[in-house]
Amino acid sequence: MTFRGHCGTSIRSRQCGIRPRVWSPQHPSLVATQYLARHAYSTQQAESAEEEPLHTIISDTENVQGTFSKHEFQAETKKLLDIVARSLYSEKEVFIRELISNGSDALEKLRHKLISGGGDTAPMEIHLQTDAAKGTFTIQDTGVGMSREELVSNLGTIARSGSKAFLDTLQNQAEAGSSIIGQFGVGFYSAFMVADTVDVFSQSAEPGSPGFKWSSDGSGVFEIAEASGVRQGTKIVLHLRDDCKEFSAEDRVKDIVTKYSNFVNFPIFLNGRRLNNMQALWMMEPKEISEWQHEEFYRYVAQAYDKPRYTLHYRADAPLNIRAIFYVPETKPSMFDMSREVGYSVALYSRKVLIQTQATEILPKWLRFLRGIVDSEDIPLNLSRELLQESALIRKLQDVLQQRVIRFLLDQSRKEPEKYARFFNDYSVFMREGIITTTDQEVKEDIGKLLRFESSCLPAGQHTSLQEYASRMKAGSRNIHYLCAPNRHLAEHSPYFEAMKRKDMEVLFCYEQFDELTLLHLREFDKKKLISVETDIVVDHYKEEKFEDIKPASERLTEQQAEDLMAWMRNSLGPKVTNIKVTPRLDTHPAMITVLEMGAARHFLRSQQVARTSEERAQILQPTLEINTGHDLIKKISELKDSNPELSQLLLEQIFDNAMIAAGLNDDPRPMISRLNELLTKALEKH
């Protein structure tokens, strides 16, 4: 048998290599039916579903006895009706979710009543019926039902909504409290968004209770009369408005139930066929769930066809009640997934009823690569269940989930380092974003534990963490050193790495574009400062580093020669440099540029869209040119500045530009071409 979703799309299309259409939250039925078809409830059950006899309890057996008594809605209820009809819900379809949730509440109340007080058990079900010819939508439950007084108080007085009053009487009984979703009266009024008239038939579960019919057009008045032929529980008939007749179509209602109420505890039947055969895996014990079930569930919640590379099944009762399943996709995220405006695929549930398809508030944005479900009965909801209220509780939930995900990834990095390395390679951009966008230093450092870098003391291709670096630091060291470069070769041959290598100090190599910005925002880790080896030696935190000249004095310019050369250089370079000085840090390189907070300066220039002259750059950067007076090129310039000023000027400008390029501060080397050609010409003049 082939299960079909919208437009007749078949799950066989995947087997034939046809890419499915893009899923949207409003149309989840394709993936849901695929999941259903493959789920362990058995393919045989799914294939024979249409052959099974229909099961429904909905029938037109009710008859009004006597006359109706008229009542006016409470003033607050009239206001609520107007709000509901106009603006409370962003999507009209949620009235089905609300009515199903109310039916679930009624069944939970009955179950609690039977457990605590005894009584005959009965099938606990929710039935839906669509009638396109009559333009009606009907929902009936076999729950606790309502008496005349309860119909008046629950449906006519918002201050005494059914579930709220029930919870007030059972506030000390955790089991009952955890089973009730929302407030009955509010959800019920969502019916008036789509219906001209709403009829309610209800009979209380109290022995000997008669049945009643409640009816209203939502204009401010409702009627109640005793009725015969009413079954225990509640039946609601919506006479749909002309512009809402879509909700009398079976396929439309099926899609809505699949979207919002697939995991409700009680069986839901639509026109005699059961809809919700899916298990809420997040409510099960982790050890009871097989890897195959997780794979199938991941494909359902992520609307994907790969497998999860990581699965986190999290359950907690304190400090918050949380039931969650998170998956990390096997497929590397695309640029679309990395966008901060899209990509959220974690759904929010409250006691297995969908609240938000894409919950953007319960996880920080950097964790948007996760797929899964969070269910918490502690979440405060507004009247429509659609939007989370701003509260400290939501922030607490976000913090708890964030810390749990970080701890999980750290555990995985220790258990399977090679697998984690592949994950980090694919998803590291999100962790960098987390550090850059988070304001809490403690959280920054927690995310920082997930970072991985190559190191000067480890072979190429091998990565290390900040924690591991700190564990290898020499006694008395206070800084974690890093160097940003496009690749390892350039890092190892950088003038900035040269002195650190001489001192046998470990340096982390950062190759990604945003590594530098990430570490600038991180600032410190485990009370150790993160310091770029490019930072000026005069900065306080570098005073601990002492460098000795490699070459003897006889192989370097004398102090007077160096002073004369630097004076000439300052005059020749003019405003391009702020200062020139001699450095003992260099050996094989003639010079280098140092800038206070080099990384921040480089990021600032990179983020600017306008081109700048060398003088403008110098004004922003205030660079210092540090020269190696033992280098042959520097010594040669010292000789040529008097005998051949033209050539020495060309050489000095080229050395300066070379140093700017090595520092990553010159993004356009094309202006050097004419000078290089002139230098080459002069080099050939002697031959």
Wavefront OBJ file of the C-alpha trace (Angstrom):
o trace
v 0.000 0.000 0.000
v 1.213 3.523 -0.783
v 0.497 6.336 1.644
v -0.070 9.719 0.043
v 0.293 13.256 1.314
v -0.537 16.512 -0.397
v -0.757 16.521 -4.191
v -0.715 12.747 -4.177
v 2.972 12.552 -3.262
v 3.912 8.982 -2.449
v 6.493 7.739 -0.002
v 7.729 5.589 -2.858
v 9.123 8.766 -4.414
v 12.015 8.585 -1.966
v 12.710 5.013 -2.976
v 12.808 6.128 -6.580
v 15.320 8.884 -5.833
v 12.841 11.726 -6.247
v 13.481 14.628 -3.900
v 10.361 15.448 -1.852
v 8.906 18.900 -1.833
v 9.988 21.294 0.909
v 7.975 20.835 4.069
v 6.193 23.713 5.735
v 4.677 23.758 9.246
v 1.223 24.185 7.754
v 1.489 21.010 5.688
v 3.197 18.252 7.659
v 0.995 15.398 6.518
v 3.412 13.992 3.937
v 6.205 13.289 6.401
v 3.721 12.270 9.087
v 2.188 9.612 6.860
v 5.664 8.448 5.849
v 6.593 8.133 9.496
v 3.321 6.367 10.225
v 3.829 3.969 7.339
v 7.310 3.009 8.555
v 6.685 3.053 12.289
v 6.930 0.029 14.504
v 3.246 -0.044 15.221
v 3.520 -2.403 12.267
v 3.214 -1.923 8.589
v 0.554 -4.574 8.580
v -1.691 -2.471 10.817
v -1.233 0.563 8.578
v -1.861 -1.413 5.395
v -5.065 -2.877 6.758
v -6.351 0.347 8.338
v -8.844 1.001 5.572
v -10.112 -2.591 5.799
v -10.925 -2.332 9.509
v -14.556 -1.550 10.432
v -15.250 2.084 11.186
v -15.581 2.998 14.838
v -17.607 6.072 15.763
v -19.903 7.115 18.604
v -21.276 10.240 16.939
v -24.945 10.024 15.982
v -28.008 12.311 15.968
v -29.816 10.782 18.938
v -30.267 13.902 21.059
v -33.711 15.477 21.466
v -34.565 18.588 23.444
v -37.041 18.036 26.289
v -39.074 21.055 27.363
v -38.100 24.657 26.697
v -34.789 26.525 26.601
v -33.802 28.859 29.397
v -31.898 31.918 28.221
v -28.781 33.268 29.909
v -26.432 36.149 29.236
v -22.708 35.701 29.093
v -20.782 37.342 31.872
v -19.461 40.775 30.808
v -15.856 39.540 30.789
v -16.886 36.579 28.661
v -18.471 38.878 26.067
v -15.181 40.733 25.805
v -13.307 37.454 25.492
v -15.584 36.259 22.713
v -14.828 39.386 20.737
v -11.070 39.022 21.337
v -11.109 35.347 20.340
v -13.085 35.969 17.177
v -10.883 38.867 16.077
v -7.297 38.535 17.214
v -6.456 35.969 19.883
v -5.399 33.191 17.529
v -3.162 33.787 14.522
v -4.497 30.689 12.737
v -8.149 29.681 12.765
v -7.245 26.006 12.500
v -6.117 25.926 16.146
v -9.744 25.688 17.294
v -9.472 21.952 16.555
v -6.416 21.686 18.764
v -8.211 23.576 21.540
v -11.335 21.425 21.403
v -9.270 18.219 21.344
v -7.305 19.481 24.352
v -10.559 20.195 26.165
v -11.750 16.672 25.374
v -8.457 15.321 26.709
v -8.983 17.365 29.884
v -12.464 15.889 30.324
v -11.120 12.356 29.892
v -8.322 12.992 32.393
v -10.891 14.237 34.901
v -12.948 11.098 34.403
v -9.895 8.878 34.758
v -8.970 10.613 38.001
v -12.564 10.281 39.235
v -12.605 6.536 38.506
v -9.208 5.997 40.140
v -10.039 7.948 43.293
v -13.705 7.074 43.685
v -14.191 3.832 41.846
v -16.781 3.145 39.208
v -17.178 1.340 35.924
v -14.497 1.855 33.325
v -15.552 2.965 29.872
v -13.752 3.547 26.559
v -11.934 6.870 26.771
v -11.955 8.307 23.278
v -12.262 11.483 21.244
v -14.272 11.361 18.024
v -14.382 13.890 15.197
v -16.847 14.051 12.343
v -16.938 16.228 9.251
v -20.007 16.793 7.113
v -19.303 18.868 4.020
v -22.944 18.724 2.899
v -24.204 20.278 6.134
v -21.096 22.389 6.683
v -20.514 21.096 10.192
v -17.641 19.936 12.341
v -18.408 17.742 15.355
v -16.228 16.607 18.252
v -17.344 14.228 20.992
v -15.527 12.812 23.996
v -16.474 10.155 26.516
v -15.165 12.166 29.448
v -16.565 13.514 32.661
v -19.311 15.607 31.055
v -21.138 18.584 32.590
v -24.297 19.234 34.552
v -26.572 22.247 33.922
v -24.711 24.282 36.548
v -21.343 23.346 35.094
v -22.482 24.300 31.598
v -23.451 27.725 32.884
v -20.297 28.268 34.943
v -17.808 26.685 32.523
v -19.159 28.112 29.277
v -20.763 31.324 30.488
v -18.359 32.582 33.130
v -14.705 32.852 32.211
v -13.668 33.403 35.830
v -14.795 29.873 36.653
v -13.457 27.923 33.700
v -13.697 24.189 34.059
v -10.087 23.076 34.272
v -9.090 26.008 36.467
v -11.752 25.160 39.049
v -10.823 21.491 38.834
v -7.151 22.250 39.405
v -7.982 24.482 42.366
v -9.653 21.555 44.114
v -6.850 19.168 43.288
v -3.865 21.480 43.681
v -2.134 19.105 46.084
v -2.431 16.132 43.765
v 0.435 16.262 41.304
v -0.897 13.538 39.036
v -4.140 15.340 38.369
v -2.459 18.703 37.941
v 0.022 17.383 35.390
v -2.772 15.999 33.228
v -4.800 19.152 32.616
v -3.958 21.338 29.671
v -4.899 25.006 29.789
v -8.255 26.438 30.866
v -11.366 24.859 29.424
v -13.502 27.957 28.954
v -10.926 29.848 26.934
v -10.169 27.085 24.453
v -13.856 26.419 23.924
v -14.515 29.977 22.747
v -12.115 29.441 19.836
v -15.035 27.634 18.176
v -16.682 30.998 17.533
v -13.822 31.952 15.205
v -15.228 29.585 12.599
v -18.843 28.898 13.574
v -22.080 30.875 13.348
v -23.680 28.665 15.965
v -22.226 26.195 18.456
v -24.315 23.415 20.020
v -23.060 21.518 23.043
v -24.610 18.260 24.273
v -23.315 17.031 27.596
v -24.151 14.544 30.320
v -22.274 14.423 33.613
v -20.612 11.201 34.766
v -22.441 11.536 38.084
v -24.946 8.647 38.360
v -28.494 9.584 37.350
v -27.491 12.872 35.726
v -29.673 14.026 32.818
v -28.341 15.305 29.515
v -28.465 18.915 28.360
v -28.130 20.983 25.230
v -26.251 24.298 25.337
v -26.473 26.554 22.289
v -25.211 30.015 21.314
v -24.360 32.159 18.317
v -21.705 34.006 20.322
v -23.629 37.269 20.341
v -23.882 37.478 24.122
v -26.715 35.042 24.906
v -26.778 31.261 25.297
v -29.623 28.783 25.847
v -29.826 25.594 27.888
v -32.451 22.863 27.807
v -32.674 19.310 29.068
v -32.216 16.719 26.312
v -32.665 12.978 25.918
v -30.412 10.624 23.974
v -27.273 12.385 25.224
v -24.256 10.156 25.820
v -21.994 10.597 28.869
v -19.319 13.116 28.019
v -19.532 16.154 25.755
v -20.448 16.566 22.108
v -19.849 19.895 20.357
v -21.363 20.658 16.944
v -19.994 23.650 15.031
v -22.172 25.084 12.262
v -19.393 26.599 10.203
v -19.479 30.028 8.626
v -19.400 30.184 4.843
v -15.771 31.324 4.792
v -14.715 28.460 7.107
v -16.297 25.494 5.347
v -12.800 24.086 4.740
v -13.010 22.630 8.260
v -15.846 20.351 7.164
v -13.422 18.568 4.788
v -11.927 15.333 6.114
v -8.444 15.812 4.619
v -8.116 19.320 6.050
v -9.084 18.200 9.542
v -6.787 15.198 9.305
v -3.843 17.466 8.517
v -4.613 19.688 11.506
v -4.928 16.796 13.946
v -1.691 15.295 12.614
v 0.034 18.617 13.092
v -1.108 19.493 16.605
v -2.519 16.480 18.394
v -0.671 13.410 17.132
v 0.581 12.521 20.600
v -2.548 13.043 22.742
v -2.961 10.264 25.318
v -6.395 9.185 24.134
v -7.439 7.685 20.802
v -8.689 10.253 18.292
v -11.028 9.043 15.562
v -11.994 11.013 12.464
v -15.083 9.752 10.654
v -14.515 6.361 12.261
v -10.783 5.968 11.536
v -8.115 6.401 14.183
v -5.589 9.157 13.536
v -3.071 9.289 16.391
v -1.154 6.033 16.313
v 2.188 7.696 17.059
v 4.098 7.286 20.281
v 5.495 10.306 22.087
v 9.045 8.968 22.328
v 10.166 11.822 24.543
v 7.773 10.623 27.244
v 9.202 7.096 27.231
v 12.152 5.791 29.187
v 15.340 6.223 27.087
v 16.342 2.592 27.503
v 13.011 1.492 26.017
v 13.661 3.215 22.691
v 15.647 1.496 19.974
v 18.072 3.208 17.632
v 15.717 2.429 14.752
v 12.829 4.171 16.501
v 15.010 7.228 17.028
v 15.933 7.254 13.352
v 12.311 7.120 12.295
v 11.254 9.750 14.825
v 14.105 12.018 13.756
v 12.925 11.832 10.167
v 9.465 12.834 11.313
v 10.421 15.812 13.464
v 13.252 17.032 11.210
v 11.411 16.478 7.916
v 14.613 14.821 6.713
v 15.873 11.614 5.154
v 19.313 11.260 6.731
v 20.094 9.848 10.175
v 20.915 11.647 13.404
v 24.634 11.679 14.179
v 23.887 12.439 17.837
v 20.773 11.765 19.935
v 20.152 13.405 23.307
v 17.137 12.133 25.248
v 16.773 14.358 28.285
v 14.367 13.971 31.196
v 14.306 16.121 34.320
v 11.862 16.929 37.096
v 13.937 19.646 38.779
v 14.550 22.516 38.595
v 11.931 22.264 35.828
v 9.798 19.481 34.461
v 11.355 18.744 31.062
v 10.966 15.926 28.584
v 13.060 16.485 25.472
v 14.681 14.744 22.556
v 17.336 16.540 20.508
v 18.984 15.301 17.323
v 22.043 16.559 15.458
v 21.599 15.842 11.729
v 24.177 13.711 9.955
v 24.054 16.005 6.932
v 26.340 19.031 7.066
v 24.299 22.245 7.456
v 23.843 24.425 4.400
v 24.173 28.193 4.240
v 20.374 28.310 4.517
v 20.522 26.338 7.783
v 23.142 28.726 9.144
v 20.957 31.774 8.632
v 19.892 33.378 11.895
v 16.402 33.996 10.522
v 15.553 30.396 9.664
v 16.456 26.894 10.646
v 14.567 26.441 13.913
v 13.266 22.878 13.982
v 12.599 22.236 17.660
v 8.889 21.968 18.420
v 7.388 22.902 21.749
v 4.730 20.729 23.363
v 2.814 20.946 26.604
v 1.721 17.506 27.779
v 1.987 16.151 24.228
v -0.088 18.927 22.637
v 1.769 21.055 20.094
v 2.240 24.674 21.137
v 4.788 25.900 18.584
v 6.104 24.147 15.505
v 9.244 26.278 15.591
v 9.952 27.349 19.154
v 12.467 30.189 18.978
v 12.532 31.116 22.664
v 13.385 27.889 24.448
v 16.891 27.508 22.985
v 19.524 30.165 22.284
v 19.939 30.955 18.611
v 23.323 29.273 18.304
v 21.654 25.903 18.984
v 19.242 26.221 16.062
v 21.015 23.335 14.302
v 19.251 20.943 16.687
v 16.120 19.084 15.660
v 13.657 17.661 18.133
v 10.934 18.253 20.685
v 10.715 19.897 24.103
v 7.749 19.159 26.349
v 7.317 20.939 29.674
v 4.223 21.296 31.781
v 5.866 24.214 33.606
v 5.789 26.528 30.594
v 3.482 29.517 31.058
v 1.238 30.072 28.054
v -1.012 32.882 27.037
v -4.683 32.227 26.341
v -4.123 30.976 22.794
v -1.292 28.581 23.683
v 0.550 30.039 20.716
v 2.990 32.471 22.292
v 5.178 32.082 25.327
v 4.884 34.766 27.938
v 8.071 36.613 28.795
v 9.152 35.236 32.113
v 12.121 34.202 34.202
v 10.857 30.645 33.863
v 11.394 30.637 30.103
v 14.907 31.977 30.549
v 15.527 29.296 33.141
v 14.319 26.630 30.724
v 16.653 27.975 28.049
v 19.608 27.945 30.451
v 18.908 24.397 31.609
v 18.600 23.070 28.057
v 21.697 24.932 26.869
v 23.845 23.566 29.677
v 22.552 20.048 29.089
v 23.393 20.194 25.372
v 26.895 21.538 26.100
v 27.511 18.805 28.664
v 26.278 16.178 26.215
v 28.608 17.371 23.437
v 31.546 17.442 25.849
v 30.790 13.857 26.860
v 30.688 12.847 23.196
v 34.023 14.564 22.521
v 35.627 12.436 25.218
v 33.931 9.187 24.230
v 34.478 9.435 20.472
v 37.040 12.152 19.666
v 37.196 11.379 15.946
v 33.429 11.525 15.548
v 33.321 14.773 17.496
v 36.073 16.204 15.283
v 33.855 15.620 12.238
v 30.925 17.201 14.047
v 33.020 20.229 15.005
v 34.236 20.640 11.450
v 30.624 20.762 10.234
v 28.993 22.736 13.060
v 31.728 24.913 14.600
v 30.254 28.087 13.084
v 27.311 27.787 15.495
v 29.599 27.532 18.538
v 31.558 30.585 17.436
v 28.269 32.429 17.054
v 27.267 31.359 20.558
v 30.403 32.883 22.065
v 30.146 36.072 20.022
v 26.469 36.701 20.764
v 26.331 35.622 24.421
v 26.856 38.297 27.064
v 27.376 35.963 30.022
v 31.102 35.223 30.430
v 30.419 31.946 32.229
v 28.298 30.720 29.317
v 30.964 31.901 26.857
v 33.536 29.741 28.626
v 31.172 26.772 28.717
v 30.725 26.994 24.944
v 34.482 27.597 24.663
v 35.056 24.084 26.010
v 33.629 22.799 22.729
v 36.173 24.644 20.549
v 39.023 22.748 18.903
v 42.248 24.041 17.317
v 45.505 22.781 15.904
v 48.523 23.452 18.091
v 52.189 24.209 17.488
v 53.118 21.333 19.805
v 50.916 18.748 18.068
v 51.184 17.154 14.612
v 49.267 18.729 11.749
v 45.660 17.567 11.661
v 45.498 16.815 15.388
v 43.248 19.094 17.436
v 43.202 20.166 21.038
v 40.839 22.008 23.363
v 41.395 25.057 25.540
v 41.192 22.810 28.592
v 43.933 20.549 27.243
v 46.103 23.558 26.399
v 45.697 24.879 29.940
v 46.698 21.505 31.377
v 50.015 21.667 29.463
v 50.925 25.227 30.472
v 54.205 25.765 32.259
v 54.101 26.753 35.908
v 53.645 30.491 36.302
v 52.176 31.025 32.813
v 49.051 33.116 32.750
v 48.235 33.388 29.045
v 46.855 31.126 26.354
v 48.508 32.182 23.091
v 46.962 31.906 19.657
v 47.766 32.946 16.106
v 45.267 33.422 13.295
v 46.468 32.448 9.826
v 44.891 30.938 6.686
v 46.755 27.615 7.134
v 49.423 25.871 9.180
v 52.280 26.622 6.778
v 51.680 30.368 6.971
v 51.225 30.161 10.742
v 54.517 28.322 11.263
v 56.357 30.775 9.003
v 54.778 33.873 10.483
v 57.114 36.465 12.017
v 54.787 36.557 15.014
v 55.241 32.844 15.681
v 59.019 33.033 15.371
v 59.721 34.395 18.837
v 57.186 32.067 20.497
v 58.880 29.121 18.839
v 62.235 30.240 20.200
v 60.796 30.295 23.705
v 59.206 26.855 23.191
v 55.754 28.245 23.985
v 52.650 26.482 22.699
v 50.507 28.462 20.276
v 47.031 27.571 19.048
v 46.599 27.943 15.288
v 43.273 29.402 14.170
v 42.414 28.998 10.510
v 38.744 29.938 10.290
v 37.731 33.507 9.481
v 35.730 34.033 12.675
v 38.138 32.284 15.066
v 39.836 35.582 15.809
v 36.573 37.383 16.545
v 35.447 34.438 18.664
v 38.542 34.512 20.863
v 38.371 38.293 21.150
v 34.863 37.928 22.579
v 35.848 35.006 24.803
v 38.730 37.090 26.279
v 39.687 34.553 28.935
v 39.264 30.912 29.799
v 39.642 29.316 33.209
v 41.109 32.593 34.582
v 43.734 32.634 31.826
v 43.831 35.434 29.274
v 43.562 34.599 25.610
v 46.363 36.538 23.919
v 47.190 36.808 20.236
v 50.953 36.499 19.617
v 50.582 39.515 17.298
v 49.769 41.838 20.195
v 52.268 44.615 20.896
v 55.063 43.580 23.276
v 54.575 46.729 25.359
v 51.092 45.679 26.469
v 51.057 44.872 30.171
v 50.130 41.225 29.800
v 53.207 40.693 27.604
v 55.701 42.014 30.120
v 56.176 38.493 31.387
v 57.626 37.483 28.001
v 61.356 38.264 27.761
v 63.199 37.880 24.488
v 66.963 37.797 24.092
v 68.769 38.782 20.900
v 69.744 35.718 18.915
v 72.690 37.200 17.033
v 75.737 38.666 18.770
v 76.248 42.421 18.739
v 78.886 42.115 16.014
v 76.259 40.814 13.589
v 73.762 43.585 14.337
v 73.696 47.290 13.678
v 75.225 49.336 16.424
v 72.910 51.312 18.641
v 73.874 54.535 16.840
v 73.391 52.964 13.408
v 69.971 51.697 14.462
v 68.945 55.140 15.746
v 70.057 56.806 12.490
v 68.245 54.192 10.412
v 64.982 54.520 12.376
v 65.111 58.313 12.076
v 65.469 57.991 8.310
v 62.661 55.383 8.171
v 60.281 57.649 10.107
v 60.980 60.466 7.697
v 60.600 58.191 4.636
v 57.406 56.404 5.687
v 55.813 59.519 7.142
v 52.228 59.060 8.379
v 52.116 55.392 7.388
v 53.568 54.424 10.771
v 53.095 55.723 14.286
v 56.376 54.371 15.621
v 59.490 52.427 14.591
v 61.592 50.427 17.018
v 64.110 47.617 17.234
v 62.788 44.179 18.212
v 64.707 41.205 19.584
v 61.833 38.869 18.689
v 62.757 38.304 15.037
v 65.353 36.010 13.477
v 64.566 35.143 9.845
v 62.234 38.073 9.143
v 63.494 41.644 8.595
v 60.478 43.391 10.137
v 56.943 43.084 11.379
v 53.954 45.301 12.196
v 52.467 45.414 15.672
v 49.138 47.004 16.494
v 47.407 47.239 19.825
v 44.552 44.686 19.690
v 45.548 43.473 16.251
v 42.606 41.122 15.901
v 40.028 43.792 16.697
v 41.701 46.207 14.282
v 41.773 43.598 11.546
v 38.096 42.778 12.081
v 37.195 46.475 11.974
v 38.946 46.974 8.655
v 37.434 43.793 7.259
v 33.943 44.941 8.178
v 34.356 48.331 6.489
v 33.077 48.468 2.934
v 34.912 51.618 1.822
v 38.446 51.550 0.443
v 41.046 53.388 2.535
v 44.411 54.901 1.696
v 47.517 53.798 3.561
v 47.443 57.062 5.525
v 43.820 56.486 6.570
v 44.650 52.950 7.628
v 47.610 54.218 9.639
v 45.398 56.739 11.403
v 43.006 53.945 12.405
v 45.610 51.295 13.241
v 48.482 53.399 14.619
v 50.954 50.665 13.589
v 54.461 50.192 14.910
v 57.145 48.874 12.558
v 59.533 46.608 14.463
v 62.836 45.955 12.677
v 65.389 43.177 13.039
v 68.777 44.956 13.028
v 70.541 41.620 12.560
v 68.838 40.866 9.263
v 70.927 41.325 6.087
v 68.200 43.322 4.347
v 67.931 45.848 7.187
v 71.699 46.195 7.348
v 71.845 46.725 3.579
v 69.204 49.468 3.720
v 71.287 51.162 6.429
v 74.158 51.328 3.949
v 72.072 52.342 0.918
v 70.090 55.144 2.564
v 73.051 57.486 1.967
v 74.656 55.987 -1.154
v 71.487 55.102 -3.095
v 68.463 56.864 -1.557
v 66.126 55.891 -4.418
v 66.753 52.136 -4.089
v 66.698 52.202 -0.288
v 63.341 54.024 -0.386
v 61.870 51.340 -2.666
v 63.205 48.594 -0.409
v 61.835 50.229 2.741
v 58.358 50.650 1.254
v 58.367 47.029 0.130
v 59.473 45.783 3.550
v 56.678 47.833 5.127
v 54.042 46.434 2.738
v 55.356 42.896 3.257
v 54.950 43.354 7.013
v 51.417 44.713 6.542
v 50.514 41.687 4.408
v 51.974 39.293 7.014
v 49.817 41.057 9.601
v 46.704 40.654 7.436
v 46.238 44.407 7.291
v 46.749 44.955 3.582
v 43.882 43.441 1.649
v 44.931 44.710 -1.784
v 48.588 44.114 -2.805
v 48.082 45.334 -6.396
v 49.548 48.817 -5.754
v 52.890 47.118 -5.048
v 53.221 45.723 -8.569
v 54.857 48.768 -10.162
v 57.328 49.026 -7.263
v 58.225 45.336 -7.503
v 58.825 45.692 -11.226
v 61.122 48.630 -10.575
v 63.012 46.656 -7.931
v 63.433 43.737 -10.325
v 64.736 46.081 -13.006
v 67.318 47.543 -10.631
v 68.334 44.051 -9.525
v 69.098 43.142 -13.148
v 71.046 46.310 -13.927
v 74.239 44.785 -12.549
v 74.032 41.764 -14.858
l 1 2 3 4 5 6 7 8 9 10 11 12 13 14 15 16 17 18 19 20 21 22 23 24 25 26 27 28 29 30 31 32 33 34 35 36 37 38 39 40 41 42 43 44 45 46 47 48 49 50 51 52 53 54 55 56 57 58 59 60 61 62 63 64 65 66 67 68 69 70 71 72 73 74 75 76 77 78 79 80 81 82 83 84 85 86 87 88 89 90 91 92 93 94 95 96 97 98 99 100 101 102 103 104 105 106 107 108 109 110 111 112 113 114 115 116 117 118 119 120 121 122 123 124 125 126 127 128 129 130 131 132 133 134 135 136 137 138 139 140 141 142 143 144 145 146 147 148 149 150 151 152 153 154 155 156 157 158 159 160 161 162 163 164 165 166 167 168 169 170 171 172 173 174 175 176 177 178 179 180 181 182 183 184 185 186 187 188 189 190 191 192 193 194 195 196 197 198 199 200 201 202 203 204 205 206 207 208 209 210 211 212 213 214 215 216 217 218 219 220 221 222 223 224 225 226 227 228 229 230 231 232 233 234 235 236 237 238 239 240 241 242 243 244 245 246 247 248 249 250 251 252 253 254 255 256 257 258 259 260 261 262 263 264 265 266 267 268 269 270 271 272 273 274 275 276 277 278 279 280 281 282 283 284 285 286 287 288 289 290 291 292 293 294 295 296 297 298 299 300 301 302 303 304 305 306 307 308 309 310 311 312 313 314 315 316 317 318 319 320 321 322 323 324 325 326 327 328 329 330 331 332 333 334 335 336 337 338 339 340 341 342 343 344 345 346 347 348 349 350 351 352 353 354 355 356 357 358 359 360 361 362 363 364 365 366 367 368 369 370 371 372 373 374 375 376 377 378 379 380 381 382 383 384 385 386 387 388 389 390 391 392 393 394 395 396 397 398 399 400 401 402 403 404 405 406 407 408 409 410 411 412 413 414 415 416 417 418 419 420 421 422 423 424 425 426 427 428 429 430 431 432 433 434 435 436 437 438 439 440 441 442 443 444 445 446 447 448 449 450 451 452 453 454 455 456 457 458 459 460 461 462 463 464 465 466 467 468 469 470 471 472 473 474 475 476 477 478 479 480 481 482 483 484 485 486 487 488 489 490 491 492 493 494 495 496 497 498 499 500 501 502 503 504 505 506 507 508 509 510 511 512 513 514 515 516 517 518 519 520 521 522 523 524 525 526 527 528 529 530 531 532 533 534 535 536 537 538 539 540 541 542 543 544 545 546 547 548 549 550 551 552 553 554 555 556 557 558 559 560 561 562 563 564 565 566 567 568 569 570 571 572 573 574 575 576 577 578 579 580 581 582 583 584 585 586 587 588 589 590 591 592 593 594 595 596 597 598 599 600 601 602 603 604 605 606 607 608 609 610 611 612 613 614 615 616 617 618 619 620 621 622 623 624 625 626 627 628 629 630 631 632 633 634 635 636 637 638 639 640 641 642 643 644 645 646 647 648 649 650 651 652 653 654 655 656 657 658 659 660 661 662 663 664 665 666 667 668 669 670 671 672 673 674 675 676 677 678 679 680 681 682 683 684 685 686 687
